[in-house]
Amino acid sequence: MMQPIPASAAFHDPGYFVWCGALIKGSDGKYHLFYSRWKVADGFESWVTRSEVAHAIGSSLEGPFVFHDVALPARGKEFWDGMVTHNPTIHRFGKKYYLYYMGNLGNGVVMSTLNWDHRNNQRIGVAVADSPNGPWKRFDTPLVDVSADANAPDALCISNPSITQGPDGRFRLLYKAVGKQKPLPGGGPVVHLMATSDSPT
């Protein structure tokens, strides 16, 4: 059933690794691609210290897509998501657009291996806008934070949000979580959990 992929459907952002693509058709009739990107020069594992959620636009589902802007840039160590944004997923609920993502902060050290200080500060957030072109309103606290219970399955860090609205109108957010039952810094086990809400925020 797999068919050849047109060359226009392969998106490249020169000089960057591209990850986590999420697509939506805007009210402008354009297709908006949100994705994680980080500089190739910094090495692959720098996703955890240098990633940002960027935005490209195309006129069809198959592209081509052209970089437009950085939707969720770094905004400073005083914010829970001030150094890294990653794992975007974009949805429209009602008249507004909701950009869910993982954010983190840490010591800022780019390493050839995973920087656990950043990885273990991963939390889930959402930004809200009237248009996929922004401006995006970000919040000063995570949408979902880690559990205060050290024995909970999401006590260490959380990431990879995925959301849907059920037939009952409630929102169901699936996410990746890591507990503290196994030795740090890696922790574990790694599981997937679901959070529910009456609101997309």
N, C-alpha and C positions, 0 to 999 in steps of 0.2 A: 504493500500500500504506500510505501514511501516513494515520493517523487523527487526528481532533481530540484535542488534549491537554486533559485535565480541569484546571480552574483549581487544584485542590488539588495538582497535580503540579508547579506552578511555585513554587519556594521563594524567599522574600525574607527578607533580614535587614536591617531598616530602618537606614539610615545607613551601610550597608556595600556595597562591591562584593562580589559572590559569584562564585567561580571554582572550577574543578577539582573538581566534585562526584564523590564515590566512595561507593557504597552497599553495605551488607552486612546480611544478616539475622542477628541475634544469637540466642544460645541462649535469650534471654528472649522470643522470638517477635516482637520489635519490629524495625523497620528503622532502621538507623543511617546517617546521612548525614554524611560528613566532607567538608569544603570549605575552600578558602582564602577569607579575608575581610580587607579593609582599609578604612579609613574613607573615604567619599566626599569628606569635607571636606579630606582630604590630597591629593586628585587621583589620577587613574588610575595614573600611573607610580610612585606610592608603594608599589605591590605589592612592589617590590624592596627597600624599606626598612622597611615596616610590616606586611606580611602575617602572619597567624597561622592555624593550622589549627584550625577550630572543628567542633562536633559538634551535629547536630540529630537528633531522634528522631520517627518516625512509626509509625502502626499498620498501614500498608499500603504497598505499593510506590509507589502514586500519591499518598501523603501524606494529609492535610497533615503537614508536618514543622515541629517547633517547636524553636527553639534550646535546647540543653541546657547546654553548657559549651565552654570553649576547651580542646581536647585537648592542643595543643602550644603553650603560651604562650612569650613571650620569657623567657629565663632568664639573661641577662647576657653581657657581652662576653668573659668568660673561656671561653666555650664556642664551638665551631665553628658551632653553629646557634643561638647565643644571642640573636640579634636578629630573625630572620625564619624562619618555617616556611611552606611553600607546596607545591603539587603533590601533595596526598595521594592515596594509593591504599591501600585496606584489603583484607586477605585473612585467611582463617583456614586455618592449616595445623596439623593435629592438633587439640589442645585450646586452642591459643593464637591470639590475634589479632595481626597484624603490620601496623603502619601505616607505610608507606614515604612518604618526603617529601623535598623539597629544603630545606636550611637554609643560612643565610648569616650573615655579620656584616660590619661595615664602619664607615664614619665616621658613620652615623646621620643624614645630611643628607637631608631630604625635598626633592625637586626637581620642577620641572614637566617635566623630561626624565629619561631613565633615569640612575640613579646607578650608574656603571660600577664604583665601588669595591665596592658590594654585589653587583652582577651577577657580577663576576669572582671572587667568593669563594663561589659556589654549589657545594655538595657534596650528596651523597645520603646519607640516614640511614634508620634504621628504629627504631620504638618498639614495645615488646612489652607485652601485657597479657593477663590471663585473661578479660577482659570488654571489650566495646566502650565501656563506661562508664569504663574505666580502673581504677586508676591506670596510666599509661603509663611504662614504664621506657625512658629515653633513654640513649644511650651517649656517652662522652666523645670518641670518634673517629668519623669518617664511616664508613658502610657501604662506600661507594665514594668514593675520593679521586681527585684529578687525578693524571695520570702525572708522574713526575719527569723523564721524557724530554721535552725542549722540542719535539721534532719529532713527538710522539705526537698523534693526533687528539683526545685529551681532556686536553691539557696546560694549558688555561686555566680552564675551568669545566665543570660537569656538572649536569644537572637532569632533571626529568620522568621519574621511575622508573616502570616498568611490569613486573610480574613474573608468572611462571607456573611451575608445577611440571610437568615433562615426564613421560611414561610411564616413564622410567627412574628417576624419583624425584629427579632433579637439578633445581635451580632455575635459571631463566633470567631475568636482569634486563636489560631493554632500557632505554636511557637516552639522553638528548640530550647531546651533547658539543660543545665548541668548542676548536679548536686555536689555536696561536700563529703559524701561517704567514702570516696577513694582519696588517696594522697594528693595533696596540692603540690605544684600549682595546677596540674591538669584536672584534678577532681573527677567527678563522675558518680554514678553513671550518666550518660547522655541520653535524654529522653525527649519525647514530644508531649506537650500539654495543651489544654484548651482553656481559654478564659472566655467568659460571656458578659455581655452588657446590653443595656437598652439603647446605648448611644455609640456612634462610631468613634467618639472621643472619650 
